Amino acid sequence: MAPRRGRLDLGGIRPAGPQEEKTLMDAENVVGLFIALALLGYLVTALIKPEKV
């Protein structure tokens, strides 16, 4: 995808100006953490108690 015209490429450096305040754990991080822990719990349970066929 080509960069838009008239836009300065800052090479990944954020411009100075008002910074967005970041909270320690925003909702997106909490949801991701919950899903990761649920998946980890499921995999550990499947490892310890596998299904018997």
CHARMM-style PDB file with segment names, atoms N, HN, CA, C and O in Angstrom:
ATOM      1  N   MET     1       0.841  -1.171   0.000  1.00  0.00      PROA
ATOM      2  CA  MET     1       0.000   0.000   0.000  1.00  0.00      PROA
ATOM      3  C   MET     1       0.891   1.241   0.000  1.00  0.00      PROA
ATOM      4  O   MET     1       1.802   1.351   0.821  1.00  0.00      PROA
ATOM      5  N   ALA     2       0.640   2.152  -0.893  1.00  0.00      PROA
ATOM      6  HN  ALA     2      -0.100   2.063  -1.560  1.00  0.00      PROA
ATOM      7  CA  ALA     2       1.449   3.358  -1.020  1.00  0.00      PROA
ATOM      8  C   ALA     2       1.053   4.385   0.033  1.00  0.00      PROA
ATOM      9  O   ALA     2      -0.125   4.512   0.367  1.00  0.00      PROA
ATOM     10  N   PRO     3       2.045   5.127   0.564  1.00  0.00      PROA
ATOM     11  CA  PRO     3       1.710   6.158   1.552  1.00  0.00      PROA
ATOM     12  C   PRO     3       0.892   7.282   0.926  1.00  0.00      PROA
ATOM     13  O   PRO     3       1.008   7.557  -0.268  1.00  0.00      PROA
ATOM     14  N   ARG     4       0.076   7.919   1.733  1.00  0.00      PROA
ATOM     15  HN  ARG     4      -0.019   7.695   2.703  1.00  0.00      PROA
ATOM     16  CA  ARG     4      -0.735   9.027   1.228  1.00  0.00      PROA
ATOM     17  C   ARG     4       0.150  10.221   0.901  1.00  0.00      PROA
ATOM     18  O   ARG     4       1.177  10.446   1.542  1.00  0.00      PROA
ATOM     19  N   ARG     5      -0.261  10.975  -0.098  1.00  0.00      PROA
ATOM     20  HN  ARG     5      -1.096  10.793  -0.619  1.00  0.00      PROA
ATOM     21  CA  ARG     5       0.502  12.161  -0.485  1.00  0.00      PROA
ATOM     22  C   ARG     5       0.283  13.277   0.520  1.00  0.00      PROA
ATOM     23  O   ARG     5      -0.795  13.406   1.100  1.00  0.00      PROA
ATOM     24  N   GLY     6       1.318  14.082   0.717  1.00  0.00      PROA
ATOM     25  HN  GLY     6       2.193  13.977   0.245  1.00  0.00      PROA
ATOM     26  CA  GLY     6       1.208  15.230   1.596  1.00  0.00      PROA
ATOM     27  C   GLY     6       1.377  14.874   3.062  1.00  0.00      PROA
ATOM     28  O   GLY     6       1.181  15.720   3.934  1.00  0.00      PROA
ATOM     29  N   ARG     7       1.733  13.643   3.335  1.00  0.00      PROA
ATOM     30  HN  ARG     7       1.892  12.956   2.627  1.00  0.00      PROA
ATOM     31  CA  ARG     7       1.893  13.229   4.726  1.00  0.00      PROA
ATOM     32  C   ARG     7       3.365  12.964   5.001  1.00  0.00      PROA
ATOM     33  O   ARG     7       4.025  12.257   4.241  1.00  0.00      PROA
ATOM     34  N   LEU     8       3.870  13.520   6.068  1.00  0.00      PROA
ATOM     35  HN  LEU     8       3.333  14.094   6.686  1.00  0.00      PROA
ATOM     36  CA  LEU     8       5.273  13.396   6.416  1.00  0.00      PROA
ATOM     37  C   LEU     8       5.530  12.044   7.066  1.00  0.00      PROA
ATOM     38  O   LEU     8       4.828  11.659   8.001  1.00  0.00      PROA
ATOM     39  N   ASP     9       6.528  11.327   6.576  1.00  0.00      PROA
ATOM     40  HN  ASP     9       7.097  11.640   5.816  1.00  0.00      PROA
ATOM     41  CA  ASP     9       6.909  10.051   7.173  1.00  0.00      PROA
ATOM     42  C   ASP     9       7.876  10.332   8.311  1.00  0.00      PROA
ATOM     43  O   ASP     9       8.980  10.830   8.087  1.00  0.00      PROA
ATOM     44  N   LEU    10       7.464  10.014   9.527  1.00  0.00      PROA
ATOM     45  HN  LEU    10       6.568   9.610   9.709  1.00  0.00      PROA
ATOM     46  CA  LEU    10       8.299  10.303  10.688  1.00  0.00      PROA
ATOM     47  C   LEU    10       9.138   9.104  11.096  1.00  0.00      PROA
ATOM     48  O   LEU    10       9.827   9.159  12.114  1.00  0.00      PROA
ATOM     49  N   GLY    11       9.100   8.030  10.334  1.00  0.00      PROA
ATOM     50  HN  GLY    11       8.541   7.985   9.506  1.00  0.00      PROA
ATOM     51  CA  GLY    11       9.941   6.879  10.622  1.00  0.00      PROA
ATOM     52  C   GLY    11       9.610   6.187  11.927  1.00  0.00      PROA
ATOM     53  O   GLY    11      10.499   5.631  12.572  1.00  0.00      PROA
ATOM     54  N   GLY    12       8.355   6.209  12.329  1.00  0.00      PROA
ATOM     55  HN  GLY    12       7.632   6.661  11.805  1.00  0.00      PROA
ATOM     56  CA  GLY    12       7.952   5.510  13.528  1.00  0.00      PROA
ATOM     57  C   GLY    12       8.060   6.337  14.794  1.00  0.00      PROA
ATOM     58  O   GLY    12       7.705   5.854  15.870  1.00  0.00      PROA
ATOM     59  N   ILE    13       8.533   7.557  14.700  1.00  0.00      PROA
ATOM     60  HN  ILE    13       8.821   7.949  13.826  1.00  0.00      PROA
ATOM     61  CA  ILE    13       8.651   8.419  15.873  1.00  0.00      PROA
ATOM     62  C   ILE    13       7.363   9.228  16.001  1.00  0.00      PROA
ATOM     63  O   ILE    13       6.905   9.842  15.037  1.00  0.00      PROA
ATOM     64  N   ARG    14       6.785   9.219  17.206  1.00  0.00      PROA
ATOM     65  HN  ARG    14       7.158   8.720  17.989  1.00  0.00      PROA
ATOM     66  CA  ARG    14       5.538   9.952  17.415  1.00  0.00      PROA
ATOM     67  C   ARG    14       5.825  11.446  17.487  1.00  0.00      PROA
ATOM     68  O   ARG    14       6.805  11.860  18.107  1.00  0.00      PROA
ATOM     69  N   PRO    15       4.990  12.249  16.865  1.00  0.00      PROA
ATOM     70  CA  PRO    15       5.186  13.699  16.928  1.00  0.00      PROA
ATOM     71  C   PRO    15       4.890  14.226  18.324  1.00  0.00      PROA
ATOM     72  O   PRO    15       4.090  13.652  19.064  1.00  0.00      PROA
ATOM     73  N   ALA    16       5.546  15.328  18.672  1.00  0.00      PROA
ATOM     74  HN  ALA    16       6.195  15.795  18.072  1.00  0.00      PROA
ATOM     75  CA  ALA    16       5.295  15.962  19.965  1.00  0.00      PROA
ATOM     76  C   ALA    16       3.904  16.573  19.943  1.00  0.00      PROA
ATOM     77  O   ALA    16       3.426  17.019  18.900  1.00  0.00      PROA
ATOM     78  N   GLY    17       3.277  16.587  21.070  1.00  0.00      PROA
ATOM     79  HN  GLY    17       3.666  16.224  21.917  1.00  0.00      PROA
ATOM     80  CA  GLY    17       1.934  17.151  21.160  1.00  0.00      PROA
ATOM     81  C   GLY    17       1.205  16.513  22.312  1.00  0.00      PROA
ATOM     82  O   GLY    17       1.795  15.775  23.102  1.00  0.00      PROA
ATOM     83  N   PRO    18      -0.069  16.792  22.409  1.00  0.00      PROA
ATOM     84  CA  PRO    18      -0.836  16.215  23.515  1.00  0.00      PROA
ATOM     85  C   PRO    18      -0.826  14.688  23.432  1.00  0.00      PROA
ATOM     86  O   PRO    18      -1.169  14.107  22.403  1.00  0.00      PROA
ATOM     87  N   GLN    19      -0.433  14.064  24.517  1.00  0.00      PROA
ATOM     88  HN  GLN    19      -0.154  14.536  25.353  1.00  0.00      PROA
ATOM     89  CA  GLN    19      -0.343  12.605  24.544  1.00  0.00      PROA
ATOM     90  C   GLN    19      -1.655  12.022  25.046  1.00  0.00      PROA
ATOM     91  O   GLN    19      -2.295  12.567  25.945  1.00  0.00      PROA
ATOM     92  N   GLU    20      -2.038  10.912  24.448  1.00  0.00      PROA
ATOM     93  HN  GLU    20      -1.518  10.469  23.718  1.00  0.00      PROA
ATOM     94  CA  GLU    20      -3.228  10.204  24.895  1.00  0.00      PROA
ATOM     95  C   GLU    20      -2.888   9.493  26.204  1.00  0.00      PROA
ATOM     96  O   GLU    20      -1.880   8.792  26.295  1.00  0.00      PROA
ATOM     97  N   GLU    21      -3.724   9.679  27.199  1.00  0.00      PROA
ATOM     98  HN  GLU    21      -4.542  10.249  27.125  1.00  0.00      PROA
ATOM     99  CA  GLU    21      -3.453   9.059  28.495  1.00  0.00      PROA
ATOM    100  C   GLU    21      -3.764   7.574  28.407  1.00  0.00      PROA
ATOM    101  O   GLU    21      -4.858   7.183  28.002  1.00  0.00      PROA
ATOM    102  N   LYS    22      -2.800   6.754  28.785  1.00  0.00      PROA
ATOM    103  HN  LYS    22      -1.911   7.072  29.114  1.00  0.00      PROA
ATOM    104  CA  LYS    22      -2.965   5.304  28.754  1.00  0.00      PROA
ATOM    105  C   LYS    22      -3.208   4.806  30.165  1.00  0.00      PROA
ATOM    106  O   LYS    22      -2.518   5.202  31.105  1.00  0.00      PROA
ATOM    107  N   THR    23      -4.187   3.942  30.302  1.00  0.00      PROA
ATOM    108  HN  THR    23      -4.747   3.620  29.539  1.00  0.00      PROA
ATOM    109  CA  THR    23      -4.411   3.319  31.593  1.00  0.00      PROA
ATOM    110  C   THR    23      -3.569   2.062  31.664  1.00  0.00      PROA
ATOM    111  O   THR    23      -3.123   1.544  30.639  1.00  0.00      PROA
ATOM    112  N   LEU    24      -3.353   1.574  32.868  1.00  0.00      PROA
ATOM    113  HN  LEU    24      -3.715   1.994  33.700  1.00  0.00      PROA
ATOM    114  CA  LEU    24      -2.512   0.399  33.057  1.00  0.00      PROA
ATOM    115  C   LEU    24      -3.112  -0.809  32.340  1.00  0.00      PROA
ATOM    116  O   LEU    24      -2.403  -1.511  31.620  1.00  0.00      PROA
ATOM    117  N   MET    25      -4.392  -1.057  32.527  1.00  0.00      PROA
ATOM    118  HN  MET    25      -4.968  -0.487  33.112  1.00  0.00      PROA
ATOM    119  CA  MET    25      -5.065  -2.190  31.880  1.00  0.00      PROA
ATOM    120  C   MET    25      -6.352  -1.686  31.240  1.00  0.00      PROA
ATOM    121  O   MET    25      -7.366  -1.547  31.925  1.00  0.00      PROA
ATOM    122  N   ASP    26      -6.330  -1.413  29.951  1.00  0.00      PROA
ATOM    123  HN  ASP    26      -5.506  -1.526  29.395  1.00  0.00      PROA
ATOM    124  CA  ASP    26      -7.566  -1.007  29.308  1.00  0.00      PROA
ATOM    125  C   ASP    26      -8.390  -2.251  28.963  1.00  0.00      PROA
ATOM    126  O   ASP    26      -7.910  -3.376  29.101  1.00  0.00      PROA
ATOM    127  N   ALA    27      -9.606  -2.048  28.522  1.00  0.00      PROA
ATOM    128  HN  ALA    27      -9.996  -1.134  28.409  1.00  0.00      PROA
ATOM    129  CA  ALA    27     -10.553  -3.146  28.316  1.00  0.00      PROA
ATOM    130  C   ALA    27     -10.029  -4.182  27.320  1.00  0.00      PROA
ATOM    131  O   ALA    27     -10.237  -5.381  27.504  1.00  0.00      PROA
ATOM    132  N   GLU    28      -9.359  -3.730  26.282  1.00  0.00      PROA
ATOM    133  HN  GLU    28      -9.189  -2.756  26.132  1.00  0.00      PROA
ATOM    134  CA  GLU    28      -8.847  -4.653  25.269  1.00  0.00      PROA
ATOM    135  C   GLU    28      -7.796  -5.591  25.868  1.00  0.00      PROA
ATOM    136  O   GLU    28      -7.771  -6.781  25.553  1.00  0.00      PROA
ATOM    137  N   ASN    29      -6.935  -5.058  26.724  1.00  0.00      PROA
ATOM    138  HN  ASN    29      -6.955  -4.092  26.980  1.00  0.00      PROA
ATOM    139  CA  ASN    29      -5.925  -5.894  27.373  1.00  0.00      PROA
ATOM    140  C   ASN    29      -6.553  -6.884  28.346  1.00  0.00      PROA
ATOM    141  O   ASN    29      -6.101  -8.024  28.448  1.00  0.00      PROA
ATOM    142  N   VAL    30      -7.588  -6.460  29.060  1.00  0.00      PROA
ATOM    143  HN  VAL    30      -7.956  -5.534  28.978  1.00  0.00      PROA
ATOM    144  CA  VAL    30      -8.256  -7.342  30.015  1.00  0.00      PROA
ATOM    145  C   VAL    30      -8.918  -8.500  29.284  1.00  0.00      PROA
ATOM    146  O   VAL    30      -8.830  -9.642  29.736  1.00  0.00      PROA
ATOM    147  N   VAL    31      -9.573  -8.231  28.173  1.00  0.00      PROA
ATOM    148  HN  VAL    31      -9.645  -7.303  27.805  1.00  0.00      PROA
ATOM    149  CA  VAL    31     -10.216  -9.289  27.393  1.00  0.00      PROA
ATOM    150  C   VAL    31      -9.163 -10.257  26.851  1.00  0.00      PROA
ATOM    151  O   VAL    31      -9.355 -11.472  26.900  1.00  0.00      PROA
ATOM    152  N   GLY    32      -8.072  -9.737  26.343  1.00  0.00      PROA
ATOM    153  HN  GLY    32      -7.916  -8.750  26.302  1.00  0.00      PROA
ATOM    154  CA  GLY    32      -7.003 -10.585  25.821  1.00  0.00      PROA
ATOM    155  C   GLY    32      -6.383 -11.449  26.905  1.00  0.00      PROA
ATOM    156  O   GLY    32      -6.089 -12.622  26.674  1.00  0.00      PROA
ATOM    157  N   LEU    33      -6.184 -10.879  28.085  1.00  0.00      PROA
ATOM    158  HN  LEU    33      -6.423  -9.926  28.272  1.00  0.00      PROA
ATOM    159  CA  LEU    33      -5.643 -11.635  29.205  1.00  0.00      PROA
ATOM    160  C   LEU    33      -6.603 -12.746  29.622  1.00  0.00      PROA
ATOM    161  O   LEU    33      -6.173 -13.870  29.883  1.00  0.00      PROA
ATOM    162  N   PHE    34      -7.892 -12.443  29.685  1.00  0.00      PROA
ATOM    163  HN  PHE    34      -8.241 -11.530  29.473  1.00  0.00      PROA
ATOM    164  CA  PHE    34      -8.893 -13.446  30.052  1.00  0.00      PROA
ATOM    165  C   PHE    34      -8.910 -14.602  29.055  1.00  0.00      PROA
ATOM    166  O   PHE    34      -8.957 -15.763  29.461  1.00  0.00      PROA
ATOM    167  N   ILE    35      -8.873 -14.303  27.766  1.00  0.00      PROA
ATOM    168  HN  ILE    35      -8.835 -13.360  27.437  1.00  0.00      PROA
ATOM    169  CA  ILE    35      -8.882 -15.349  26.736  1.00  0.00      PROA
ATOM    170  C   ILE    35      -7.612 -16.193  26.821  1.00  0.00      PROA
ATOM    171  O   ILE    35      -7.666 -17.417  26.700  1.00  0.00      PROA
ATOM    172  N   ALA    36      -6.481 -15.544  27.026  1.00  0.00      PROA
ATOM    173  HN  ALA    36      -6.437 -14.550  27.124  1.00  0.00      PROA
ATOM    174  CA  ALA    36      -5.214 -16.273  27.122  1.00  0.00      PROA
ATOM    175  C   ALA    36      -5.214 -17.208  28.333  1.00  0.00      PROA
ATOM    176  O   ALA    36      -4.771 -18.351  28.226  1.00  0.00      PROA
ATOM    177  N   LEU    37      -5.703 -16.741  29.475  1.00  0.00      PROA
ATOM    178  HN  LEU    37      -6.063 -15.812  29.563  1.00  0.00      PROA
ATOM    179  CA  LEU    37      -5.743 -17.582  30.671  1.00  0.00      PROA
ATOM    180  C   LEU    37      -6.747 -18.726  30.525  1.00  0.00      PROA
ATOM    181  O   LEU    37      -6.490 -19.836  30.991  1.00  0.00      PROA
ATOM    182  N   ALA    38      -7.882 -18.468  29.884  1.00  0.00      PROA
ATOM    183  HN  ALA    38      -8.091 -17.567  29.505  1.00  0.00      PROA
ATOM    184  CA  ALA    38      -8.870 -19.526  29.652  1.00  0.00      PROA
ATOM    185  C   ALA    38      -8.290 -20.601  28.734  1.00  0.00      PROA
ATOM    186  O   ALA    38      -8.473 -21.792  28.985  1.00  0.00      PROA
ATOM    187  N   LEU    39      -7.601 -20.195  27.686  1.00  0.00      PROA
ATOM    188  HN  LEU    39      -7.453 -19.228  27.483  1.00  0.00      PROA
ATOM    189  CA  LEU    39      -6.987 -21.151  26.767  1.00  0.00      PROA
ATOM    190  C   LEU    39      -5.886 -21.936  27.469  1.00  0.00      PROA
ATOM    191  O   LEU    39      -5.768 -23.145  27.267  1.00  0.00      PROA
ATOM    192  N   LEU    40      -5.089 -21.278  28.278  1.00  0.00      PROA
ATOM    193  HN  LEU    40      -5.185 -20.296  28.442  1.00  0.00      PROA
ATOM    194  CA  LEU    40      -4.045 -21.968  29.033  1.00  0.00      PROA
ATOM    195  C   LEU    40      -4.648 -22.995  29.981  1.00  0.00      PROA
ATOM    196  O   LEU    40      -4.156 -24.119  30.078  1.00  0.00      PROA
ATOM    197  N   GLY    41      -5.708 -22.615  30.678  1.00  0.00      PROA
ATOM    198  HN  GLY    41      -6.108 -21.702  30.599  1.00  0.00      PROA
ATOM    199  CA  GLY    41      -6.386 -23.550  31.578  1.00  0.00      PROA
ATOM    200  C   GLY    41      -6.944 -24.751  30.839  1.00  0.00      PROA
ATOM    201  O   GLY    41      -6.831 -25.881  31.314  1.00  0.00      PROA
ATOM    202  N   TYR    42      -7.543 -24.518  29.684  1.00  0.00      PROA
ATOM    203  HN  TYR    42      -7.634 -23.600  29.298  1.00  0.00      PROA
ATOM    204  CA  TYR    42      -8.093 -25.604  28.880  1.00  0.00      PROA
ATOM    205  C   TYR    42      -6.986 -26.558  28.424  1.00  0.00      PROA
ATOM    206  O   TYR    42      -7.150 -27.776  28.496  1.00  0.00      PROA
ATOM    207  N   LEU    43      -5.874 -26.018  27.959  1.00  0.00      PROA
ATOM    208  HN  LEU    43      -5.740 -25.028  27.900  1.00  0.00      PROA
ATOM    209  CA  LEU    43      -4.789 -26.858  27.464  1.00  0.00      PROA
ATOM    210  C   LEU    43      -4.124 -27.656  28.587  1.00  0.00      PROA
ATOM    211  O   LEU    43      -3.765 -28.817  28.390  1.00  0.00      PROA
ATOM    212  N   VAL    44      -3.960 -27.052  29.745  1.00  0.00      PROA
ATOM    213  HN  VAL    44      -4.251 -26.108  29.904  1.00  0.00      PROA
ATOM    214  CA  VAL    44      -3.373 -27.774  30.880  1.00  0.00      PROA
ATOM    215  C   VAL    44      -4.320 -28.890  31.318  1.00  0.00      PROA
ATOM    216  O   VAL    44      -3.877 -30.000  31.612  1.00  0.00      PROA
ATOM    217  N   THR    45      -5.625 -28.599  31.363  1.00  0.00      PROA
ATOM    218  HN  THR    45      -5.985 -27.697  31.124  1.00  0.00      PROA
ATOM    219  CA  THR    45      -6.606 -29.622  31.725  1.00  0.00      PROA
ATOM    220  C   THR    45      -6.593 -30.761  30.715  1.00  0.00      PROA
ATOM    221  O   THR    45      -6.656 -31.926  31.107  1.00  0.00      PROA
ATOM    222  N   ALA    46      -6.515 -30.454  29.442  1.00  0.00      PROA
ATOM    223  HN  ALA    46      -6.464 -29.508  29.123  1.00  0.00      PROA
ATOM    224  CA  ALA    46      -6.488 -31.495  28.407  1.00  0.00      PROA
ATOM    225  C   ALA    46      -5.197 -32.309  28.501  1.00  0.00      PROA
ATOM    226  O   ALA    46      -5.195 -33.495  28.170  1.00  0.00      PROA
ATOM    227  N   LEU    47      -4.119 -31.702  28.941  1.00  0.00      PROA
ATOM    228  HN  LEU    47      -4.121 -30.739  29.210  1.00  0.00      PROA
ATOM    229  CA  LEU    47      -2.857 -32.420  29.080  1.00  0.00      PROA
ATOM    230  C   LEU    47      -2.909 -33.368  30.281  1.00  0.00      PROA
ATOM    231  O   LEU    47      -2.427 -34.498  30.209  1.00  0.00      PROA
ATOM    232  N   ILE    48      -3.491 -32.903  31.373  1.00  0.00      PROA
ATOM    233  HN  ILE    48      -3.882 -31.984  31.432  1.00  0.00      PROA
ATOM    234  CA  ILE    48      -3.529 -33.699  32.600  1.00  0.00      PROA
ATOM    235  C   ILE    48      -4.597 -34.797  32.529  1.00  0.00      PROA
ATOM    236  O   ILE    48      -4.341 -35.929  32.938  1.00  0.00      PROA
ATOM    237  N   LYS    49      -5.778 -34.478  32.018  1.00  0.00      PROA
ATOM    238  HN  LYS    49      -5.985 -33.558  31.686  1.00  0.00      PROA
ATOM    239  CA  LYS    49      -6.874 -35.431  31.947  1.00  0.00      PROA
ATOM    240  C   LYS    49      -7.349 -35.598  30.504  1.00  0.00      PROA
ATOM    241  O   LYS    49      -8.384 -35.039  30.139  1.00  0.00      PROA
ATOM    242  N   PRO    50      -6.631 -36.343  29.682  1.00  0.00      PROA
ATOM    243  CA  PRO    50      -7.069 -36.507  28.283  1.00  0.00      PROA
ATOM    244  C   PRO    50      -8.339 -37.360  28.197  1.00  0.00      PROA
ATOM    245  O   PRO    50      -8.638 -38.145  29.097  1.00  0.00      PROA
ATOM    246  N   GLU    51      -9.074 -37.190  27.101  1.00  0.00      PROA
ATOM    247  HN  GLU    51      -8.831 -36.552  26.370  1.00  0.00      PROA
ATOM    248  CA  GLU    51     -10.285 -37.981  26.879  1.00  0.00      PROA
ATOM    249  C   GLU    51      -9.922 -39.440  26.665  1.00  0.00      PROA
ATOM    250  O   GLU    51      -8.914 -39.759  26.034  1.00  0.00      PROA
ATOM    251  N   LYS    52     -10.746 -40.307  27.192  1.00  0.00      PROA
ATOM    252  HN  LYS    52     -11.564 -40.048  27.705  1.00  0.00      PROA
ATOM    253  CA  LYS    52     -10.534 -41.735  26.972  1.00  0.00      PROA
ATOM    254  C   LYS    52     -11.483 -42.181  25.871  1.00  0.00      PROA
ATOM    255  O   LYS    52     -12.687 -41.937  25.935  1.00  0.00      PROA
ATOM    256  N   VAL    53     -10.930 -42.830  24.873  1.00  0.00      PROA
ATOM    257  HN  VAL    53      -9.951 -43.029  24.822  1.00  0.00      PROA
ATOM    258  CA  VAL    53     -11.744 -43.273  23.721  1.00  0.00      PROA
ATOM    259  C   VAL    53     -12.121 -44.715  23.867  1.00  0.00      PROA
ATOM    260  OT1 VAL    53     -12.802 -45.266  23.002  1.00  0.00      PROA
TER     261      VAL     53
END
